[in-house]
């Protein structure tokens, strides 16, 4: 389990390095990065308008100077979580708009560079059909799970267990976002969803490690932009899974 966790982190970093060194992947990664930056700024601006309201729901500012520092610490933690949530929400919006196509393209380029060919039954589909096929794949493996995690996080902050719930829901979200990138190869080959989900469950700790870097404020946008490369490299190195 620990090895899978470490491998997850390593392949995310490996994918970033591979992507930056490859001109086509770098261009596509920068495009995804730019879209995520713009959407994140818009989302973060709207979210921080309600920062004080959310914080007061969790813990009203204490009068005692002895514990007010804890309140400020919680405020900073909440700010970081809100930034992370803004990035994840922006990621979902960009996915539904056009990034599913970019992810698949990054994955196919990576596979061709590594193996010299691309295996897949959906390669010859018309662009419109391919787009809707990719969106259908996206909904169960990332959109619905991440939205569920957001809802749990939002309701969790109105309870005393808010920070713990936020951590757990963030972990759930990034695990499914990691699967969204490792599943590209199997989905392109039209493997049954049941088989792909079984792989995800069996490699749960790998996906936790892979997705952990998505929680690093600021850098998570970079890792999300190039994650399809790392996910594809992992699947190509582990064909027998």
DRENPA-3360 file (N, C-alpha, C; in nm, 2 decimals, always signed):
BEGIN
1 = XXXXXXXX = +0.08/-0.12/+0.00/+0.00/+0.00/+0.00/+0.09/+0.13/+0.00 ~ +0.19/+0.13/+0.08/+0.28/+0.24/+0.09/+0.35/+0.26/-0.04 ~ +0.39/+0.15/-0.11/+0.46/+0.16/-0.24/+0.36/+0.22/-0.34 ~ +0.24/+0.18/-0.34/+0.14/+0.24/-0.44/+0.12/+0.39/-0.41 ~ +0.12/+0.42/-0.28/+0.10/+0.57/-0.25/+0.22/+0.65/-0.30 ~ +0.34/+0.60/-0.28/+0.46/+0.67/-0.32/+0.47/+0.67/-0.47 ~ +0.43/+0.56/-0.54/+0.43/+0.56/-0.68/+0.33/+0.66/-0.74 ~ +0.22/+0.68/-0.67/+0.12/+0.78/-0.72/+0.18/+0.92/-0.73;
9 = XXXXXXXX = +0.25/+0.96/-0.62/+0.32/+1.09/-0.62/+0.42/+1.09/-0.73 ~ +0.50/+0.98/-0.74/+0.61/+0.98/-0.84/+0.56/+0.99/-0.98 ~ +0.45/+0.92/-1.01/+0.41/+0.93/-1.15/+0.34/+1.06/-1.18 ~ +0.29/+1.13/-1.09/+0.23/+1.26/-1.11/+0.35/+1.36/-1.15 ~ +0.46/+1.35/-1.07/+0.58/+1.43/-1.09/+0.64/+1.39/-1.23 ~ +0.65/+1.26/-1.25/+0.71/+1.21/-1.38/+0.63/+1.26/-1.50 ~ +0.50/+1.26/-1.49/+0.42/+1.31/-1.60/+0.44/+1.46/-1.62 ~ +0.45/+1.54/-1.51/+0.48/+1.68/-1.53/+0.61/+1.71/-1.60;
17 = XXXXXXXX = +0.72/+1.63/-1.56/+0.85/+1.65/-1.62/+0.84/+1.61/-1.77 ~ +0.78/+1.50/-1.80/+0.77/+1.45/-1.94/+0.69/+1.55/-2.02 ~ +0.58/+1.60/-1.97/+0.50/+1.70/-2.04/+0.57/+1.83/-2.07 ~ +0.65/+1.88/-1.97/+0.72/+2.00/-1.99/+0.83/+1.98/-2.10 ~ +0.89/+1.86/-2.11/+1.00/+1.84/-2.20/+0.95/+1.81/-2.35 ~ +0.82/+1.79/-2.36/+0.76/+1.75/-2.49/+0.68/+1.87/-2.55 ~ +0.72/+1.94/-2.65/+0.66/+2.06/-2.70/+0.51/+2.05/-2.72 ~ +0.46/+1.94/-2.78/+0.31/+1.93/-2.80/+0.24/+1.92/-2.67;
25 = XXXXXXXX = +0.29/+1.84/-2.58/+0.23/+1.83/-2.45/+0.24/+1.96/-2.37 ~ +0.35/+2.02/-2.38/+0.37/+2.15/-2.31/+0.27/+2.25/-2.36 ~ +0.24/+2.26/-2.49/+0.15/+2.36/-2.54/+0.01/+2.33/-2.49 ~ -0.03/+2.20/-2.49/-0.17/+2.16/-2.45/-0.18/+2.18/-2.30 ~ -0.07/+2.15/-2.22/-0.07/+2.17/-2.08/-0.09/+2.32/-2.04 ~ -0.02/+2.41/-2.12/-0.03/+2.55/-2.10/-0.17/+2.60/-2.13 ~ -0.23/+2.54/-2.23/-0.37/+2.58/-2.26/-0.46/+2.55/-2.15 ~ -0.45/+2.42/-2.10/-0.53/+2.38/-1.98/-0.50/+2.47/-1.86;
33 = XXXXXXXX = -0.37/+2.50/-1.84/-0.33/+2.58/-1.73/-0.40/+2.72/-1.74 ~ -0.40/+2.78/-1.86/-0.45/+2.92/-1.88/-0.60/+2.92/-1.85 ~ -0.67/+2.82/-1.90/-0.82/+2.81/-1.87/-0.84/+2.79/-1.73 ~ -0.77/+2.70/-1.66/-0.79/+2.68/-1.52/-0.76/+2.81/-1.44 ~ -0.65/+2.88/-1.47/-0.62/+3.00/-1.40/-0.73/+3.11/-1.41 ~ -0.78/+3.13/-1.53/-0.89/+3.22/-1.55/-1.02/+3.18/-1.47 ~ -1.06/+3.06/-1.48/-1.17/+3.01/-1.41/-1.15/+3.01/-1.26 ~ -1.03/+2.98/-1.21/-1.00/+2.98/-1.07/-1.01/+3.12/-1.01;
41 = XXXXXXXX = -0.95/+3.22/-1.08/-0.96/+3.35/-1.03/-1.10/+3.40/-1.02 ~ -1.19/+3.37/-1.12/-1.33/+3.40/-1.11/-1.40/+3.34/-1.00 ~ -1.37/+3.21/-0.98/-1.44/+3.13/-0.87/-1.39/+3.18/-0.73 ~ -1.26/+3.20/-0.72/-1.20/+3.24/-0.59/-1.25/+3.37/-0.55 ~ -1.27/+3.46/-0.65/-1.32/+3.60/-0.62/-1.46/+3.59/-0.56 ~ -1.54/+3.51/-0.62/-1.68/+3.49/-0.58/-1.68/+3.42/-0.44 ~ -1.60/+3.32/-0.42/-1.60/+3.25/-0.29/-1.55/+3.33/-0.18 ~ -1.45/+3.41/-0.20/-1.39/+3.49/-0.09/-1.48/+3.61/-0.05;
49 = XXXXXXXX = -1.58/+3.64/-0.13/-1.68/+3.73/-0.09/-1.76/+3.68/+0.03 ~ -1.77/+3.55/+0.05/-1.84/+3.49/+0.16/-1.75/+3.42/+0.26 ~ -1.62/+3.46/+0.26/-1.53/+3.40/+0.35/-1.56/+3.43/+0.50 ~ -1.59/+3.55/+0.53/-1.62/+3.59/+0.67/-1.75/+3.52/+0.71 ~ -1.85/+3.51/+0.62/-1.97/+3.45/+0.66/-1.95/+3.30/+0.69 ~ -1.88/+3.23/+0.61/-1.85/+3.09/+0.63/-1.77/+3.07/+0.76 ~ -1.67/+3.16/+0.78/-1.59/+3.14/+0.91/-1.68/+3.17/+1.03 ~ -1.77/+3.26/+1.03/-1.85/+3.29/+1.14/-1.95/+3.18/+1.17;
57 = XXXXXXXX = -1.99/+3.10/+1.07/-2.07/+2.99/+1.09/-2.00/+2.88/+1.16 ~ -1.87/+2.87/+1.14/-1.79/+2.77/+1.20/-1.75/+2.81/+1.34 ~ -1.71/+2.93/+1.36/-1.66/+2.98/+1.49/-1.66/+3.13/+1.49 ~ -1.74/+3.20/+1.57/-1.74/+3.34/+1.58/-1.61/+3.39/+1.64 ~ -1.56/+3.50/+1.60/-1.44/+3.56/+1.65/-1.44/+3.57/+1.80 ~ -1.35/+3.51/+1.88/-1.36/+3.51/+2.02/-1.31/+3.65/+2.07 ~ -1.35/+3.68/+2.19/-1.31/+3.81/+2.26/-1.18/+3.80/+2.33 ~ -1.15/+3.68/+2.37/-1.03/+3.65/+2.45/-0.90/+3.66/+2.36;
65 = XXXXXXXX = -0.81/+3.74/+2.40/-0.68/+3.76/+2.32/-0.60/+3.63/+2.33 ~ -0.63/+3.54/+2.43/-0.55/+3.42/+2.45/-0.58/+3.31/+2.34 ~ -0.71/+3.32/+2.29/-0.74/+3.22/+2.19/-0.78/+3.27/+2.06 ~ -0.77/+3.41/+2.04/-0.80/+3.46/+1.91/-0.70/+3.42/+1.80 ~ -0.58/+3.38/+1.85/-0.48/+3.33/+1.75/-0.53/+3.20/+1.68 ~ -0.60/+3.12/+1.76/-0.66/+3.00/+1.70/-0.76/+3.03/+1.59 ~ -0.84/+3.14/+1.62/-0.94/+3.18/+1.52/-0.87/+3.23/+1.39 ~ -0.76/+3.30/+1.41/-0.69/+3.35/+1.29/-0.63/+3.23/+1.21;
73 = XXXXXXXX = -0.58/+3.13/+1.29/-0.52/+3.01/+1.22/-0.63/+2.93/+1.15 ~ -0.75/+2.92/+1.20/-0.86/+2.86/+1.14/-0.90/+2.94/+1.01 ~ -0.89/+3.07/+1.02/-0.92/+3.16/+0.91/-0.83/+3.13/+0.79 ~ -0.70/+3.12/+0.82/-0.60/+3.09/+0.72/-0.62/+2.95/+0.65 ~ -0.66/+2.85/+0.74/-0.68/+2.71/+0.69/-0.80/+2.71/+0.60 ~ -0.91/+2.79/+0.64/-1.03/+2.80/+0.56/-1.00/+2.86/+0.42 ~ -0.91/+2.96/+0.43/-0.88/+3.03/+0.30/-0.81/+2.94/+0.21 ~ -0.71/+2.86/+0.26/-0.64/+2.76/+0.17/-0.74/+2.66/+0.12;
81 = XXXXXXXX = -0.84/+2.61/+0.20/-0.93/+2.51/+0.15/-1.02/+2.57/+0.05 ~ -1.06/+2.70/+0.06/-1.15/+2.76/-0.04/-1.07/+2.78/-0.17 ~ -0.94/+2.81/-0.16/-0.87/+2.82/-0.29/-0.86/+2.68/-0.35 ~ -0.83/+2.58/-0.28/-0.83/+2.44/-0.33/-0.96/+2.40/-0.39 ~ -1.07/+2.44/-0.32/-1.21/+2.41/-0.37/-1.24/+2.48/-0.50 ~ -1.19/+2.61/-0.51/-1.21/+2.69/-0.63/-1.14/+2.62/-0.75 ~ -1.02/+2.57/-0.73/-0.94/+2.51/-0.83/-1.02/+2.38/-0.88 ~ -1.06/+2.30/-0.79/-1.13/+2.18/-0.82/-1.26/+2.21/-0.90;
89 = XXXXXXXX = -1.34/+2.31/-0.85/-1.46/+2.35/-0.92/-1.43/+2.40/-1.06 ~ -1.32/+2.48/-1.07/-1.28/+2.53/-1.21/-1.24/+2.42/-1.30 ~ -1.18/+2.32/-1.24/-1.14/+2.20/-1.32/-1.26/+2.13/-1.38 ~ -1.37/+2.11/-1.30/-1.49/+2.05/-1.34/-1.55/+2.13/-1.46 ~ -1.56/+2.26/-1.44/-1.62/+2.34/-1.54/-1.54/+2.33/-1.67 ~ -1.41/+2.34/-1.66/-1.33/+2.33/-1.78/-1.34/+2.20/-1.85 ~ -1.36/+2.09/-1.77/-1.38/+1.96/-1.82/-1.50/+1.95/-1.91 ~ -1.61/+2.00/-1.86/-1.74/+1.99/-1.93/-1.73/+2.08/-2.06;
97 = XXXXXXXX = -1.65/+2.19/-2.06/-1.65/+2.28/-2.17/-1.57/+2.22/-2.29 ~ -1.44/+2.18/-2.26/-1.36/+2.13/-2.37/-1.24/+2.05/-2.33 ~ -1.20/+2.05/-2.20/-1.08/+1.99/-2.16/-1.08/+1.84/-2.17 ~ -1.20/+1.78/-2.18/-1.20/+1.63/-2.20/-1.13/+1.59/-2.33 ~ -1.14/+1.67/-2.43/-1.08/+1.65/-2.56/-0.92/+1.67/-2.54 ~ -0.88/+1.77/-2.47/-0.74/+1.80/-2.45/-0.68/+1.68/-2.37 ~ -0.74/+1.64/-2.27/-0.69/+1.53/-2.19/-0.67/+1.40/-2.27 ~ -0.77/+1.37/-2.35/-0.76/+1.25/-2.44/-0.64/+1.27/-2.54;
105 = XXXXXXXX = -0.63/+1.39/-2.59/-0.53/+1.42/-2.69/-0.39/+1.41/-2.62 ~ -0.37/+1.46/-2.50/-0.25/+1.45/-2.43/-0.21/+1.30/-2.40 ~ -0.31/+1.23/-2.37/-0.29/+1.08/-2.34/-0.25/+1.01/-2.47 ~ -0.31/+1.04/-2.58/-0.28/+0.97/-2.71/-0.14/+1.01/-2.75 ~ -0.10/+1.13/-2.74/+0.03/+1.18/-2.77/+0.14/+1.11/-2.69 ~ +0.11/+1.10/-2.56/+0.20/+1.03/-2.47/+0.22/+0.89/-2.50 ~ +0.11/+0.82/-2.53/+0.11/+0.68/-2.57/+0.19/+0.65/-2.70 ~ +0.17/+0.74/-2.79/+0.24/+0.73/-2.92/+0.39/+0.75/-2.90;
113 = XXXXXXXX = +0.43/+0.85/-2.82/+0.57/+0.88/-2.80/+0.64/+0.76/-2.73 ~ +0.57/+0.70/-2.63/+0.63/+0.59/-2.55/+0.63/+0.46/-2.63 ~ +0.52/+0.42/-2.69/+0.50/+0.29/-2.76/+0.52/+0.29/-2.91 ~ +0.50/+0.41/-2.97/+0.51/+0.42/-3.11/+0.38/+0.40/-3.18 ~ +0.27/+0.37/-3.10/+0.14/+0.35/-3.16/+0.03/+0.38/-3.05 ~ -0.09/+0.39/-3.09/-0.20/+0.42/-3.00/-0.31/+0.31/-3.02 ~ -0.34/+0.25/-2.91/-0.45/+0.15/-2.91/-0.58/+0.21/-2.86 ~ -0.69/+0.19/-2.94/-0.81/+0.25/-2.90/-0.92/+0.23/-3.00;
121 = XXXXXXXX = -1.04/+0.20/-2.96/-1.15/+0.18/-3.05/-1.23/+0.31/-3.08 ~ -1.20/+0.42/-3.01/-1.27/+0.54/-3.03/-1.19/+0.64/-3.11 ~ -1.08/+0.60/-3.16/-0.99/+0.70/-3.23/-1.05/+0.75/-3.36 ~ -1.13/+0.67/-3.43/-1.19/+0.71/-3.56/-1.33/+0.77/-3.54 ~ -1.37/+0.80/-3.42/-1.50/+0.86/-3.41/-1.50/+1.01/-3.45 ~ -1.61/+1.06/-3.51/-1.62/+1.20/-3.55/-1.60/+1.28/-3.42 ~ -1.55/+1.40/-3.43/-1.51/+1.49/-3.32/-1.63/+1.51/-3.22 ~ -1.75/+1.53/-3.28/-1.87/+1.56/-3.19/-1.90/+1.43/-3.11;
129 = XXXXXXXX = -1.91/+1.32/-3.18/-1.94/+1.19/-3.11/-1.84/+1.16/-3.01 ~ -1.71/+1.19/-3.04/-1.60/+1.16/-2.95/-1.62/+1.25/-2.83 ~ -1.65/+1.38/-2.85/-1.67/+1.47/-2.74/-1.78/+1.42/-2.64 ~ -1.89/+1.38/-2.69/-2.00/+1.34/-2.60/-1.97/+1.20/-2.54 ~ -1.89/+1.12/-2.61/-1.84/+0.99/-2.55/-1.75/+1.02/-2.43 ~ -1.66/+1.11/-2.45/-1.57/+1.15/-2.34/-1.64/+1.21/-2.22 ~ -1.74/+1.30/-2.25/-1.82/+1.36/-2.14/-1.90/+1.25/-2.07 ~ -1.95/+1.15/-2.14/-2.02/+1.04/-2.07/-1.93/+0.97/-1.98;
137 = XXXXXXXX = -1.81/+0.95/-2.02/-1.71/+0.88/-1.93/-1.67/+0.97/-1.81 ~ -1.67/+1.10/-1.83/-1.63/+1.19/-1.73/-1.73/+1.20/-1.62 ~ -1.86/+1.19/-1.64/-1.96/+1.21/-1.54/-1.95/+1.11/-1.43 ~ -1.94/+0.98/-1.45/-1.94/+0.89/-1.33/-1.80/+0.88/-1.26 ~ -1.69/+0.92/-1.34/-1.56/+0.90/-1.28/-1.51/+1.02/-1.21 ~ -1.56/+1.14/-1.24/-1.51/+1.26/-1.17/-1.62/+1.36/-1.14 ~ -1.71/+1.39/-1.23/-1.81/+1.50/-1.21/-1.89/+1.48/-1.09 ~ -1.96/+1.36/-1.09/-2.05/+1.33/-0.98/-1.98/+1.31/-0.84;
145 = XXXXXXXX = -1.87/+1.23/-0.84/-1.80/+1.22/-0.71/-1.75/+1.35/-0.66 ~ -1.69/+1.43/-0.74/-1.63/+1.56/-0.69/-1.74/+1.65/-0.65 ~ -1.86/+1.66/-0.72/-1.97/+1.74/-0.67/-2.02/+1.69/-0.54 ~ -2.03/+1.56/-0.52/-2.07/+1.50/-0.39/-1.98/+1.54/-0.28 ~ -1.85/+1.54/-0.31/-1.75/+1.58/-0.21/-1.76/+1.73/-0.18 ~ -1.80/+1.81/-0.27/-1.82/+1.96/-0.25/-1.94/+1.98/-0.16 ~ -2.05/+1.90/-0.18/-2.17/+1.92/-0.10/-2.14/+1.87/+0.04 ~ -2.07/+1.76/+0.06/-2.03/+1.71/+0.19/-1.95/+1.82/+0.26;
153 = XXXXXXXX = -1.85/+1.88/+0.19/-1.77/+1.98/+0.25/-1.85/+2.10/+0.29 ~ -1.94/+2.14/+0.21/-2.02/+2.26/+0.24/-2.10/+2.24/+0.37 ~ -2.17/+2.13/+0.37/-2.25/+2.10/+0.49/-2.17/+2.07/+0.61 ~ -2.05/+2.01/+0.59/-1.96/+1.98/+0.70/-1.91/+2.10/+0.78 ~ -1.90/+2.22/+0.71/-1.86/+2.34/+0.78/-1.96/+2.40/+0.88 ~ -2.08/+2.35/+0.87/-2.18/+2.40/+0.97/-2.19/+2.31/+1.09 ~ -2.10/+2.22/+1.10/-2.09/+2.13/+1.21/-1.96/+2.15/+1.28 ~ -1.95/+2.10/+1.41/-1.82/+2.11/+1.48/-1.71/+2.03/+1.42;
161 = XXXXXXXX = -1.74/+1.93/+1.33/-1.64/+1.85/+1.26/-1.60/+1.91/+1.13 ~ -1.63/+2.03/+1.11/-1.61/+2.10/+0.98/-1.47/+2.07/+0.92 ~ -1.36/+2.10/+1.00/-1.22/+2.08/+0.94/-1.20/+1.94/+0.90 ~ -1.24/+1.84/+0.99/-1.22/+1.70/+0.96/-1.30/+1.66/+0.83 ~ -1.43/+1.70/+0.82/-1.51/+1.67/+0.71/-1.45/+1.73/+0.58 ~ -1.39/+1.85/+0.59/-1.33/+1.92/+0.47/-1.21/+1.84/+0.42 ~ -1.13/+1.79/+0.52/-1.01/+1.71/+0.48/-1.05/+1.58/+0.41 ~ -1.15/+1.51/+0.47/-1.20/+1.38/+0.41/-1.26/+1.40/+0.28;
169 = XXXXXXXX = -1.35/+1.50/+0.26/-1.41/+1.53/+0.13/-1.31/+1.57/+0.03 ~ -1.21/+1.65/+0.07/-1.11/+1.68/-0.03/-1.03/+1.56/-0.08 ~ -1.00/+1.47/+0.02/-0.93/+1.34/-0.02/-1.01/+1.26/-0.12 ~ -1.15/+1.26/-0.10/-1.23/+1.18/-0.19/-1.23/+1.25/-0.33 ~ -1.24/+1.38/-0.33/-1.24/+1.45/-0.46/-1.11/+1.43/-0.54 ~ -0.99/+1.44/-0.47/-0.87/+1.42/-0.55/-0.84/+1.28/-0.59 ~ -0.90/+1.18/-0.51/-0.88/+1.04/-0.55/-0.95/+1.01/-0.69 ~ -1.08/+1.07/-0.70/-1.15/+1.05/-0.82/-1.09/+1.13/-0.94;
177 = XXXXXXXX = -1.03/+1.25/-0.90/-0.97/+1.33/-1.01/-0.84/+1.25/-1.06 ~ -0.78/+1.18/-0.97/-0.66/+1.10/-1.01/-0.71/+0.99/-1.10 ~ -0.82/+0.92/-1.07/-0.87/+0.81/-1.15/-0.91/+0.87/-1.29 ~ -0.96/+0.99/-1.29/-1.00/+1.06/-1.42/-0.88/+1.06/-1.52 ~ -0.76/+1.06/-1.47/-0.64/+1.06/-1.55/-0.58/+0.93/-1.58 ~ -0.59/+0.83/-1.49/-0.54/+0.70/-1.52/-0.64/+0.62/-1.60 ~ -0.77/+0.66/-1.61/-0.87/+0.58/-1.68/-0.87/+0.62/-1.83 ~ -0.80/+0.71/-1.87/-0.80/+0.76/-2.01/-0.76/+0.65/-2.11;
185 = XXXXXXXX = -0.66/+0.57/-2.07/-0.62/+0.46/-2.16/-0.72/+0.35/-2.18 ~ -0.77/+0.31/-2.06/-0.87/+0.20/-2.06/-1.00/+0.24/-2.13 ~ -1.04/+0.37/-2.10/-1.17/+0.42/-2.17/-1.15/+0.43/-2.32 ~ -1.03/+0.47/-2.36/-1.01/+0.48/-2.51/-1.02/+0.34/-2.57 ~ -0.98/+0.24/-2.50/-0.99/+0.10/-2.55/-1.13/+0.04/-2.53 ~ -1.22/+0.12/-2.48/-1.36/+0.08/-2.46/-1.37/-0.04/-2.36 ~ -1.29/-0.04/-2.26/-1.30/-0.15/-2.16/-1.42/-0.13/-2.08 ~ -1.49/-0.23/-2.04/-1.61/-0.22/-1.96/-1.59/-0.14/-1.83;
193 = XXXXXXXX = -1.69/-0.05/-1.80/-1.68/+0.03/-1.69/-1.66/-0.04/-1.56 ~ -1.72/-0.16/-1.55/-1.70/-0.24/-1.43/-1.56/-0.28/-1.41 ~ -1.49/-0.32/-1.51/-1.35/-0.36/-1.51/-1.26/-0.24/-1.47 ~ -1.29/-0.12/-1.52/-1.22/+0.00/-1.49/-1.24/+0.04/-1.35 ~ -1.36/+0.03/-1.30/-1.38/+0.07/-1.16/-1.32/-0.03/-1.06 ~ -1.31/-0.16/-1.10/-1.24/-0.26/-1.02/-1.10/-0.22/-1.01 ~ -1.04/-0.18/-1.12/-0.90/-0.14/-1.12/-0.88/-0.02/-1.02 ~ -0.97/+0.08/-1.03/-0.96/+0.20/-0.94/-0.97/+0.16/-0.80;
201 = XXXXXXXX = -1.06/+0.07/-0.76/-1.07/+0.02/-0.62/-0.94/-0.05/-0.58 ~ -0.89/-0.14/-0.66/-0.77/-0.22/-0.63/-0.65/-0.13/-0.61 ~ -0.64/-0.01/-0.68/-0.53/+0.08/-0.68/-0.57/+0.21/-0.60 ~ -0.65/+0.19/-0.50/-0.70/+0.31/-0.43/-0.59/+0.40/-0.37 ~ -0.49/+0.33/-0.31/-0.38/+0.41/-0.24/-0.29/+0.48/-0.35 ~ -0.28/+0.41/-0.47/-0.20/+0.48/-0.57/-0.27/+0.61/-0.61 ~ -0.40/+0.60/-0.63/-0.48/+0.72/-0.67/-0.48/+0.83/-0.56 ~ -0.47/+0.79/-0.44/-0.46/+0.88/-0.33/-0.33/+0.96/-0.34;
209 = XXXXXXXX = -0.22/+0.88/-0.36/-0.09/+0.95/-0.38/-0.08/+1.04/-0.50 ~ -0.14/+0.99/-0.61/-0.14/+1.07/-0.73/-0.22/+1.20/-0.72 ~ -0.33/+1.19/-0.65/-0.41/+1.31/-0.63/-0.37/+1.40/-0.52 ~ -0.28/+1.35/-0.43/-0.24/+1.43/-0.32/-0.18/+1.57/-0.36 ~ -0.11/+1.57/-0.47/-0.05/+1.70/-0.52/-0.15/+1.79/-0.57 ~ -0.28/+1.75/-0.60/-0.38/+1.84/-0.64/-0.43/+1.93/-0.53 ~ -0.39/+1.90/-0.40/-0.43/+1.97/-0.29/-0.33/+2.08/-0.25 ~ -0.22/+2.09/-0.32/-0.11/+2.19/-0.29/-0.16/+2.32/-0.36;
217 = XXXXXXXX = -0.19/+2.42/-0.28/-0.24/+2.55/-0.33/-0.15/+2.61/-0.43 ~ -0.20/+2.66/-0.55/-0.11/+2.72/-0.65/-0.05/+2.62/-0.74 ~ +0.02/+2.52/-0.69/+0.09/+2.42/-0.77/-0.01/+2.32/-0.82 ~ -0.13/+2.31/-0.75/-0.23/+2.21/-0.80/-0.28/+2.23/-0.94 ~ -0.28/+2.36/-0.98/-0.33/+2.39/-1.12/-0.23/+2.33/-1.22 ~ -0.10/+2.34/-1.19/+0.00/+2.29/-1.27/-0.01/+2.14/-1.28 ~ -0.02/+2.07/-1.17/-0.03/+1.93/-1.17/-0.16/+1.88/-1.24 ~ -0.27/+1.95/-1.22/-0.39/+1.91/-1.29/-0.38/+1.92/-1.44;
225 = XXXXXXXX = -0.30/+2.02/-1.48/-0.29/+2.05/-1.63/-0.21/+1.94/-1.70 ~ -0.11/+1.88/-1.63/-0.03/+1.77/-1.69/-0.06/+1.63/-1.64 ~ -0.16/+1.62/-1.55/-0.19/+1.49/-1.49/-0.22/+1.38/-1.60 ~ -0.29/+1.41/-1.71/-0.31/+1.30/-1.81/-0.18/+1.23/-1.86 ~ -0.07/+1.30/-1.86/+0.05/+1.24/-1.90/+0.10/+1.14/-1.80 ~ +0.10/+1.18/-1.67/+0.14/+1.09/-1.56/+0.05/+0.97/-1.55 ~ -0.08/+0.99/-1.57/-0.18/+0.88/-1.56/-0.16/+0.78/-1.67 ~ -0.13/+0.83/-1.79/-0.10/+0.75/-1.91/+0.03/+0.67/-1.89;
233 = XXXXXXXX = +0.13/+0.74/-1.85/+0.26/+0.67/-1.83/+0.25/+0.55/-1.73 ~ +0.17/+0.57/-1.62/+0.15/+0.47/-1.53/+0.08/+0.35/-1.59 ~ -0.02/+0.37/-1.67/-0.10/+0.26/-1.73/-0.01/+0.19/-1.83 ~ +0.07/+0.26/-1.91/+0.16/+0.20/-2.00/+0.27/+0.11/-1.94 ~ +0.31/+0.15/-1.82/+0.41/+0.08/-1.74/+0.35/-0.04/-1.67 ~ +0.22/-0.04/-1.66/+0.15/-0.15/-1.58/+0.04/-0.21/-1.67 ~ +0.07/-0.26/-1.78/-0.02/-0.31/-1.88/-0.09/-0.44/-1.83 ~ -0.03/-0.51/-1.74/-0.08/-0.63/-1.69/-0.18/-0.62/-1.57;
241 = X = -0.21/-0.49/-1.53/-0.30/-0.47/-1.42/-0.45/-0.50/-1.46;
% end
